[in-house]
C-alpha cells in the first residue's frame, strides 16, 4: 500500500469534501481517502490506482486536481 497526496482546487465547504471523498473512494484499489479542506489536499491510500483515475474522479466531483 502507498499513500499519494494530491492538490485540488475549488473545494470550499464540507459538501465539497464529501463529494471528492465519495468519488475518489470509488476508484478501484483505493482503500482510504482523507480530504484536508484548509490545505486543499487529498491523501489517497491503496494500491493499483493511477493518477489519471484520481484526476478523473476529482473532475467527476466537480473540482480540479492541480498537482500530484
Secondary structure, DSSP 8 states (H G I E B T S, - for coil): -EEEEEEEES--SHHHHHHHHHHHHTSTTEEEEEEETTTTEEEEEESS--HHHHHHHHHHHT-EEEE-
